[in-house]
C-alpha cells in the first residue's frame, strides 16, 4: 500500500512535530478529574507506556487549571489543555501546557479568543481549533439547518481565517463529529482549502468494539486519502485502548510501524494449540515493545509453516507441541505447556536485539517511519484564498 500524504505546515506540540511530513502522532485523553493530580499522572504514564505521544487533559475548573503545573512536572509527554466555554481557564493553562485546544463554537466573544492567542504566543505554543458537530456556532446552525459537513468546514475555516487576520498561524485543526460520513466529508472539505495540520477523530465513537470500528473506518478513510497528521480514537473504554487501536489503524495502513503486529489464524477443527489465548496474551504482555516485530500464531502446520515463515517470529501448532520459527527458519519444537512463556521470552529477546541494532543506527530504538510524499487528494493551498466551500456530498 502506498499512501501519498497531504503536505501540511508543521507545528510542534512540545517536542513532538505535527504535520509537514512528521510521523502521524497518536494521542489520547485522560479520564480522571484533572484536579486529581495523582490519578491523572498515573494515567498519563499508562498512556505513555502504551505508546501515546501526546496526552490531552480537560481543564474545566480552576482546580483543574491549578493542578497543571504538578501534572507537567511529573510527566514527560506533551500535554494539551482542553478548554470549553471559559477562556480564563485557557489563559491559565497556556502558562503551563504545550498546546491549548479551544472550540470556536463555545468560547464566546472574539476578544476572548484574542486573549488566548496572546497567551499562547507569549510561550510560543500552538492552538488546536477543535470544531465539533455538537457545538457549532448558532449562525452556522441557522444557515445550514443542522450540523452538516459544510457547516463544520465553514466553522473551522472561519476560525482559521480570523486567526490569520491577526497574524496567528501556529495551529492545527480538528472537525469532529460522531457521524462517520459527516466527519469524513468535513475533513475532506477543509483539507481542500487549507494546509494546516489536521487532528483526526470520530467523536463519541462508542464502546471498545463499535468505537474502534467507527474510528478505523472514519480515520482510516481519511488517512488513506493522505489526510491527517495526528489522531485520537475516542472510546467509552480505558484510554489505553484508544492508543492501542490508534496504532493498529496506522500499522494496518502502513503509516507507522510500532511494536508487535500479531498475525493469528481464526482457528478451525484442525487447531492443535490455544491460538486465542496465545495471541491475546502476546498483545497484552508485549505492549511495551516499540520496535516493529511481526509475530504469527497459527493453529496447525497446514498453513502454519508457510505463513509462519513470513513473520519475524512465530509458532505453528503440532500434536502436543508447537513449532517455533524465527526469521523464516524452524528453530525447535516446544511442548504445548511451555509454548506461552517460551514464545514471550523469545519475542522479548528479539525485540531487545532489534532495539540495540536500531540504536546503533542512530534511531534510538524508535520505530521506522515511512516517508511523507506529495499531496494526492488535497493539494496545499493558502487559506488566505477565502473561496466558497465546495460540496463533496450532502450528509
Ligand atoms: S492455521 Fe490450521 S488451525 Fe488455523 S485456521 Fe488454518 S487450518 Fe485451521
Boltz pocket constraint, residues with backbone or C-beta under 6 A from the ligand:
constraints:
  - pocket:
      binder: B
      contacts: [[A, 265], [A, 266], [A, 267], [A, 268], [A, 269], [A, 270], [A, 271], [A, 272], [A, 298], [A, 299], [A, 300], [A, 301], [A, 302], [A, 303], [A, 304]]
      max_distance: 6.0
